[in-house]
Amino acid sequence: MGLCTAPWQGWGWAWVSLAPLWWAVGGRQLGVALGLGLLWGACYHGLALLWLTGVHPLDWLGLSWLQSISIAIGIWLAVVAWGALLVGIWAMGMAGTSGLPPWLRLAIGVGLFCGLEKLWSFSPLYWSALGFTQSPSNLLVLQWGRWSGQQTVTALLVFCNGLLAELLLRFSLDLVVAGGVVLVTVLLYGWWQLQLPVVNRGEGIRVGLIQGNVSNREKFAPQGTQLSLQRYRNGYQELARSGVDVIVTPEGALPLSERGAYQGMADLLAVYRVPLWLGVTGEQNSLILWRDDPVPLTRFDKVKLVPLGEYVPDFLEGIAQRLSPLEGEFIPGRPDQIVDTPWGRWIVGICYESAFPAHFRRQAHRGGELILTAANNAHYAPAMPWQHHAQDVARAIETDRYAIRVTNTGYSAIVDPRGRTLWLSGLNTTETHIATVYRRSTQTLYVRWGDWLTPLLLAIGTTGFWGYRYKNRKGFML
C-alpha cells in the first residue's frame, strides 16, 4: 500500500493491499488482530511518509547532528504510530465481526475505516489517508471525491478490498456480481466526468507564478534575505511587464516580517501596480496581497500549523526544549477566514493545509471560486513535493475549482477542475510561469453537504449489526 502513493504511483495495488489484513484478522483474538493492524499500518504509513526523515540535517537551524536526527526520526515515528493505531483499532473491530454475513462485515468494515479516518482528520497529524493513494494518477476514481470528499475514495478502496477478502473466505456468486457492478459503475462515472468539458464562464485571470528556488540553507544564511529579494524582485518585474493580472509567490518567499517584506518590494509595486501575493513570516505564516499601498488588499494567515515545525504541542514542550534551541512559534490564523480579492473570493491554503479537505470545502461552501496554495517544501525529501501536488489535485476535484499551486523549490503547478495538471514546474529550478485560470461557482455534493457518506456508512453498519444481533440473539454472542 505504501508504494501506491506518489512518487511511486503504484495506485493499482491499493485495490488489493488491504485484503490480506481483512482476511487475516477474521476470527482472531483481539490482541492478535491489534498487532496485525499495527504492523500493516506501520508499514503503510512508514513507507508513505518516509520523506519526513529528509528534514535531516537541520544544521541550518543551528542544530547538532544528534538533535537533527532525533527530531527527524521522532516526528516520523509519531505520525506513523498515530496512523498505525487507527488501523489497529479497525483490525480489532473486524475481528469482533467474525461469524457475521459477508454483506454485514462489508458494511461494518467500510464504515468503521472511514469513521476512524474522519476522526484522524481532526487531529494535527494527518496526511496519508487511504484515498490519497489514488492521486494524482488515477483520475477516473478521484472524480468520486465530488460526492463526499476524500472519504468517498477511501470507502471504494476498503469495499473492494473487503469484497476480495470475503471471496477468499467463502466464495459467493453474489459477491462476484456485486464486485463487477461496483467496478463498472466506478469506472463509467469517472470516464464520464473526464469527458465533460470544463465550461469556463466569465473573464479569465492571468496569473504569474514565481518559483524562487531558494533553499532553506541559503535563505537562513547571512546573505539569504538578499538572495530571496533578488529572485522575487526579478520574477516580479518579468511577469509585471508581461501584462499579468496578479503575481503569486510561495510560502515564506521572503524571510522577513510583514513590514520588511513590503518594503523590499515597495518600489516595484509603485512602478508596475500589479498586485502581488507575497509569502511572509512574522508572528504568523501568511500570504498577503499588496498593490501599491502598505495597507494590504487582503490576507490569509495559516490555520493548520505543523506540529514541532511551526509550534510545539504543550505535552512535548519539555522534550522539545532539550532537543532544539528554537523558541519562536507561529500564531495560527482564524479558521473562519474569508479571502475576498479584486477577482472575487478565493480559497487559500498554505503548505500543510493541503492535506485537510475540510479546510478547502469550507471556503468553497462560503463562495470561494478559485484555489491558491503556497508551500515551501525545500527541507524535505523529493517524494514530499510529489505527494503535496497529489493533495492539491484531489482538492481541485472535490471542490470543482482551478488550483494555482506555487512553491519555493517545486513542484509548482496549475490544475484544472477535473484534476488534470495543465502545467508542472521542475524540481529545484528557478522558474516563472503565466497561466489563465477561471473563477467557478459550482457546488459539488461535497461542497454542499460535506462528508455525508461517513456518518451514513457508520449508521448502516451499526444498524445492521444490532439488527442482526437482535434477530439472532439466542445463537449469537459478540
ABEGO torsion letter per residue (X at the ends): XAAABOAAGBAAAAAAAAAAAAAAABGBBAAAAAAAAAAAAAAAAAAAAAAAAAAOBAAAAGBBAAAAAAAAAAAAAAAAAAAAAAAAAAAAAAAAABGBBAAAAAAAAAAAAAAAAAAAAABABBABBAAAAAOAABAAAAAAAAAAEAAAAAAAAAAAAAAAAAAAABBBAAAAAAAAAAAAAAAAAAAAAAABBBBBBEBBBBBBBBBAGBBAAAAABAAAAAAAAAAAAAAAAAAAAAGBABBBBBBGABBBBAAAAAAAAAAAAAAAGBBBBBBBBBABBBBBBBBABABBABBBBBABBBBGAABBBAAAAAAAAAABABABBBBBBBAABBBBBAAEBBBBBBEAAAABAAAAAAAAAAGBABBBBBBBAAABBAAAAAAAAAAAAAAAAAAGBBBBBBBAAOBBBBBBAAGBBABBBBBGBBBBBBBBBBBBABBBAAAAAEBAAAAAAAAAAAAAAAAAAAAAAAABBX
